[in-house]
């Protein structure tokens, strides 16, 4: 007859089964932790812009849309670290250095000064730029088709459109002969290229131009006070990241001084400016995001040709034209991509 197990044996057996069960649970809990530890780290984009974050809010939507089209969603499978120079271009090298000390996969730069700061700081981290200058003419890349090195990006054709913008302004204000030109000398290459185009075009059209410079918000106010006294016939606002970001201030001052003005970007006309002609900035930022996504997927900058803007917009603010006592020619209205009424 089998003897029943003693109380001591039963107690030992229960403790043994309990330890096995706890070990089993512990192993099961460790599996997802181990799996998570084996997952690759989320790639990081370093994004740098010379302006303030408020100015580029709409543009960043375009950038994120491009990333999405390339298969990346911020916070899900890619992270973005942002840095802004707040219009202090001398801070760009410091901000770039801060970004490249991090484990970033690609550096996205807005404007030529940021791109040059990135080029000076690294020859190994891929750099995608968005800029108005011709990147070949300013020495940033070897050629548009084969950039070489670690940089590629999007070219907005800003300087090359200066002549066309002046022609459109003359068409809208046919009696204008004295044109004020507002520039941002801190962005020297882009400003010089536009001025060279403008001076040649003005000479051919028999126009006189007077150049005014502003690097700060207060300097813009002071320039308009001077223009208010000297009474030019019209105003040409050169395109640089700083001036593009002051669309509301510029439109309000031009309206106050009753100056017909032309701008590079549609947001200026939407803010009350008379007319804008230039590349679609939101579409350009979408392309910017697409290219950044392609780099994240493994493409090399040297193999990605520089994309040149192909979508241009003529926007006319009819309300502002009426306020200034201008009659917009029907032929110009017919060519406009958008008329604001």
C-alpha positions as CSV (number, residue, x, y, z in Angstrom):
1,X,0.0,0.0,0.0
2,X,1.4,3.4,-1.1
3,X,2.2,5.7,1.7
4,X,0.7,9.2,1.3
5,X,3.3,12.0,0.9
6,X,4.4,13.6,4.1
7,X,3.4,17.2,4.8
8,X,7.0,18.2,4.3
9,X,7.2,16.6,0.8
10,X,3.9,18.3,-0.2
11,X,5.2,21.7,0.9
12,X,8.5,21.2,-1.0
13,X,6.6,20.2,-4.2
14,X,4.3,23.3,-4.0
15,X,7.3,25.6,-3.6
16,X,9.1,23.9,-6.6
17,X,6.0,24.3,-8.9
18,X,5.6,28.0,-7.7
19,X,9.3,28.8,-8.6
20,X,8.8,27.1,-12.1
21,X,5.7,29.2,-12.7
22,X,7.3,32.5,-11.7
23,X,10.3,31.7,-13.9
24,X,8.0,31.0,-16.8
25,X,6.2,34.3,-16.2
26,X,9.5,36.2,-15.9
27,X,10.8,34.7,-19.2
28,X,7.5,35.6,-21.0
29,X,7.7,39.2,-19.7
30,X,11.3,39.5,-20.9
31,X,10.5,38.5,-24.5
32,X,8.8,41.8,-25.5
33,X,11.5,43.8,-23.7
34,X,14.2,41.9,-25.6
35,X,12.3,42.4,-28.9
36,X,12.0,46.1,-28.2
37,X,15.7,46.3,-27.4
38,X,16.5,44.7,-30.8
39,X,14.4,47.2,-32.8
40,X,16.5,49.8,-34.7
41,X,16.5,53.3,-33.3
42,X,14.2,55.9,-34.9
43,X,16.1,58.0,-37.5
44,X,16.5,61.6,-36.6
45,X,16.4,64.6,-39.0
46,X,18.1,67.8,-38.0
47,X,16.1,70.8,-39.4
48,X,17.6,74.3,-39.4
49,X,16.1,77.5,-40.6
50,X,17.4,81.1,-40.3
51,X,14.0,82.5,-39.4
52,X,11.7,82.0,-36.4
53,X,9.4,79.0,-36.0
54,X,6.3,81.1,-36.4
55,X,7.3,82.2,-39.9
56,X,7.8,78.7,-41.2
57,X,4.6,77.0,-39.7
58,X,2.8,76.6,-43.1
59,X,6.0,75.6,-44.9
60,X,6.7,72.9,-42.3
61,X,3.3,71.4,-43.2
62,X,4.6,71.1,-46.8
63,X,7.8,69.5,-45.5
64,X,5.9,67.0,-43.4
65,X,3.6,66.2,-46.3
66,X,6.7,65.4,-48.4
67,X,8.1,63.1,-45.7
68,X,4.7,61.4,-45.5
69,X,4.7,60.8,-49.3
70,X,8.2,59.2,-48.8
71,X,6.8,57.0,-46.1
72,X,7.8,58.8,-42.9
73,X,5.6,60.3,-40.2
74,X,7.1,62.5,-37.5
75,X,6.9,60.8,-34.1
76,X,6.0,57.4,-35.6
77,X,9.0,56.3,-37.6
78,X,11.1,59.5,-37.8
79,X,12.1,62.2,-35.3
80,X,12.9,65.8,-36.1
81,X,15.1,68.1,-34.1
82,X,14.4,71.8,-34.9
83,X,16.8,74.8,-34.7
84,X,16.0,78.4,-35.6
85,X,18.5,81.3,-35.9
86,X,15.8,84.0,-35.3
87,X,17.2,86.0,-38.3
88,X,20.7,86.1,-36.7
89,X,22.7,84.5,-39.5
90,X,25.9,84.5,-37.4
91,X,24.3,81.9,-35.2
92,X,23.9,79.3,-37.9
93,X,27.4,77.7,-37.6
94,X,26.8,77.2,-33.8
95,X,23.3,75.7,-34.4
96,X,24.6,73.4,-37.2
97,X,27.4,72.2,-34.9
98,X,24.8,71.4,-32.1
99,X,22.8,69.3,-34.6
100,X,25.7,67.3,-36.0
101,X,26.9,66.4,-32.5
102,X,23.6,64.4,-32.3
103,X,23.1,61.0,-34.1
104,X,21.2,62.6,-37.0
105,X,20.7,60.7,-40.2
106,X,20.2,63.8,-42.4
107,X,20.5,67.6,-42.1
108,X,17.7,69.7,-43.7
109,X,18.7,73.3,-44.2
110,X,16.5,76.3,-45.3
111,X,18.3,79.1,-47.2
112,X,21.8,79.4,-48.6
113,X,23.5,80.6,-45.4
114,X,22.3,77.5,-43.5
115,X,23.5,75.3,-46.4
116,X,26.9,76.8,-46.4
117,X,27.2,76.4,-42.6
118,X,26.3,72.8,-43.0
119,X,28.8,72.3,-45.8
120,X,31.6,73.8,-43.7
121,X,30.7,71.6,-40.7
122,X,30.4,68.1,-42.2
123,X,31.5,66.1,-45.3
124,X,29.8,62.9,-44.1
125,X,26.3,63.6,-42.9
126,X,23.9,64.0,-45.9
127,X,22.6,67.6,-46.3
128,X,19.4,68.5,-48.2
129,X,19.0,72.2,-48.8
130,X,16.2,74.5,-50.0
131,X,17.4,77.8,-51.4
132,X,16.8,80.6,-53.8
133,X,20.3,81.0,-55.1
134,X,21.7,79.0,-58.0
135,X,23.6,76.3,-56.0
136,X,26.2,75.9,-58.8
137,X,26.8,79.6,-59.3
138,X,27.5,80.1,-55.6
139,X,29.7,77.1,-55.4
140,X,27.6,74.8,-53.2
141,X,27.4,71.8,-55.6
142,X,29.4,70.8,-58.6
143,X,26.5,70.6,-61.0
144,X,22.7,70.3,-60.9
145,X,22.6,66.9,-62.4
146,X,25.5,65.5,-60.4
147,X,25.9,67.5,-57.2
148,X,28.8,65.5,-55.8
149,X,29.8,65.5,-52.2
150,X,27.2,65.2,-49.4
151,X,24.7,68.0,-50.5
152,X,21.7,68.1,-52.8
153,X,18.3,69.8,-52.6
154,X,15.7,72.2,-54.1
155,X,16.4,75.4,-56.1
156,X,13.6,78.1,-56.1
157,X,14.8,80.3,-59.0
158,X,14.5,83.5,-57.0
159,X,17.2,85.6,-58.6
160,X,16.3,84.4,-62.1
161,X,12.7,85.6,-61.7
162,X,13.7,89.2,-60.8
163,X,13.4,90.4,-64.3
164,X,10.0,88.9,-64.8
165,X,8.7,90.4,-61.6
166,X,9.9,93.8,-62.6
167,X,8.2,93.4,-66.0
168,X,4.9,92.5,-64.3
169,X,5.2,95.5,-62.0
170,X,5.7,97.8,-64.9
171,X,2.7,96.2,-66.7
172,X,0.5,96.8,-63.6
173,X,1.8,100.3,-63.0
174,X,2.7,101.6,-66.5
175,X,3.4,105.1,-65.4
176,X,6.2,104.0,-62.9
177,X,9.7,105.2,-63.7
178,X,11.3,105.4,-60.3
179,X,11.4,102.0,-58.5
180,X,12.5,101.5,-54.9
181,X,14.2,98.2,-54.3
182,X,14.2,96.8,-50.7
183,X,17.0,94.3,-50.1
184,X,18.4,92.3,-47.1
185,X,22.2,92.7,-47.4
186,X,22.9,90.2,-44.6
187,X,22.0,87.5,-47.2
188,X,24.7,88.7,-49.5
189,X,24.9,86.2,-52.4
190,X,21.1,86.1,-53.0
191,X,20.8,89.9,-52.7
192,X,23.7,90.5,-55.1
193,X,22.4,88.1,-57.7
194,X,18.9,89.8,-57.7
195,X,20.4,93.3,-57.9
196,X,22.5,92.3,-60.9
197,X,19.4,91.0,-62.6
198,X,17.4,94.1,-61.7
199,X,19.9,96.7,-62.7
200,X,20.3,95.1,-66.2
201,X,16.5,94.8,-66.6
202,X,15.8,98.4,-65.4
203,X,18.4,99.7,-67.8
204,X,16.7,97.9,-70.7
205,X,13.3,99.2,-69.6
206,X,14.4,102.8,-69.0
207,X,13.7,102.6,-65.3
208,X,15.5,104.2,-62.4
209,X,16.0,102.1,-59.3
210,X,17.0,103.2,-55.8
211,X,18.2,100.5,-53.4
212,X,17.2,100.5,-49.7
213,X,18.7,98.1,-47.2
214,X,17.1,96.5,-44.1
215,X,18.4,93.7,-41.8
216,X,16.0,94.1,-38.9
217,X,12.3,94.9,-38.3
218,X,13.2,98.4,-37.1
219,X,15.3,99.0,-40.2
220,X,12.3,98.1,-42.4
221,X,10.2,100.7,-40.5
222,X,12.9,103.3,-41.0
223,X,13.3,102.5,-44.8
224,X,9.5,103.0,-45.3
225,X,9.7,106.4,-43.5
226,X,12.4,107.4,-46.0
227,X,10.4,106.1,-49.0
228,X,7.4,108.0,-47.7
229,X,9.4,111.2,-48.0
230,X,11.0,110.4,-51.3
231,X,7.9,109.1,-53.0
232,X,9.1,106.4,-55.5
233,X,6.5,105.3,-58.0
234,X,6.6,101.6,-56.9
235,X,8.4,99.1,-54.7
236,X,10.2,95.9,-55.6
237,X,10.8,93.7,-52.5
238,X,13.8,91.4,-53.1
239,X,13.4,87.8,-52.0
240,X,15.4,86.6,-49.0
241,X,14.3,84.4,-46.1
242,X,14.2,87.4,-43.8
243,X,12.1,89.6,-46.1
244,X,9.9,86.7,-47.1
245,X,9.1,86.2,-43.5
246,X,8.0,89.8,-43.0
247,X,5.0,89.6,-45.4
248,X,2.4,91.2,-43.1
249,X,4.7,94.1,-41.9
250,X,5.7,94.9,-45.5
251,X,2.2,94.7,-46.9
252,X,0.9,97.0,-44.2
253,X,3.7,99.6,-44.6
254,X,3.3,99.6,-48.4
255,X,-0.5,100.2,-48.0
256,X,0.1,102.9,-45.4
257,X,2.5,104.8,-47.8
258,X,0.3,103.9,-50.8
259,X,3.2,102.2,-52.6
260,X,2.4,99.6,-55.3
261,X,4.7,96.7,-54.5
262,X,5.7,93.3,-55.9
263,X,6.8,90.4,-53.8
264,X,8.2,86.9,-54.5
265,X,5.8,84.7,-52.5
266,X,2.0,84.4,-52.6
267,X,1.7,84.8,-48.8
268,X,2.6,88.5,-49.3
269,X,-0.3,89.1,-51.6
270,X,-2.5,87.1,-49.3
271,X,-1.4,89.5,-46.5
272,X,-2.5,92.5,-48.5
273,X,0.4,93.0,-50.8
274,X,-0.4,94.2,-54.4
275,X,1.1,91.4,-56.4
276,X,3.4,88.4,-56.1
277,X,5.2,86.2,-58.6
278,X,7.4,83.3,-57.8
279,X,7.8,79.6,-57.0
280,X,5.1,77.9,-55.0
281,X,6.9,77.8,-51.6
282,X,4.6,75.1,-50.1
283,X,5.2,72.8,-53.1
284,X,8.9,73.5,-52.8
285,X,8.9,72.5,-49.1
286,X,6.9,69.3,-50.1
287,X,9.7,68.4,-52.5
288,X,12.2,69.3,-49.7
289,X,10.5,66.7,-47.5
290,X,10.4,64.0,-50.3
291,X,14.1,64.4,-50.9
292,X,14.9,64.2,-47.2
293,X,12.8,61.0,-47.0
294,X,14.7,59.5,-50.0
295,X,18.0,60.1,-48.1
296,X,16.5,58.4,-45.0
297,X,15.7,55.4,-47.3
298,X,19.4,55.1,-48.3
299,X,19.8,57.3,-51.3
300,X,23.1,59.3,-51.5
301,X,23.1,63.1,-52.1
302,X,25.6,62.7,-54.9
303,X,23.2,60.6,-56.8
304,X,20.1,62.9,-56.4
305,X,20.1,65.8,-58.9
306,X,19.1,69.2,-57.6
307,X,15.4,69.8,-58.2
308,X,14.5,73.1,-59.8
309,X,11.0,74.6,-59.1
310,X,8.6,74.1,-61.9
311,X,5.4,75.5,-60.3
312,X,5.2,79.3,-60.4
313,X,2.3,81.5,-59.3
314,X,1.1,85.0,-60.2
315,X,-1.2,86.3,-57.5
316,X,-2.9,89.7,-57.7
317,X,-4.7,91.3,-54.8
318,X,-7.6,93.2,-56.5
319,X,-8.7,94.9,-53.2
320,X,-5.2,96.4,-52.8
321,X,-5.2,97.5,-56.4
322,X,-8.5,99.3,-55.9
323,X,-7.3,100.9,-52.7
324,X,-4.2,102.3,-54.6
325,X,-6.4,103.5,-57.5
326,X,-5.0,101.1,-60.0
327,X,-6.8,99.4,-62.8
328,X,-5.5,95.9,-63.4
329,X,-5.2,95.2,-67.2
330,X,-7.5,92.4,-68.3
331,X,-4.6,90.6,-70.0
332,X,-2.8,90.5,-66.6
333,X,-5.8,89.3,-64.8
334,X,-6.2,86.5,-67.3
335,X,-2.7,85.3,-66.7
336,X,-3.0,85.3,-62.9
337,X,-3.1,82.0,-61.1
338,X,-5.2,83.7,-58.3
339,X,-7.0,87.0,-58.0
340,X,-7.8,88.0,-54.4
341,X,-11.1,90.0,-54.1
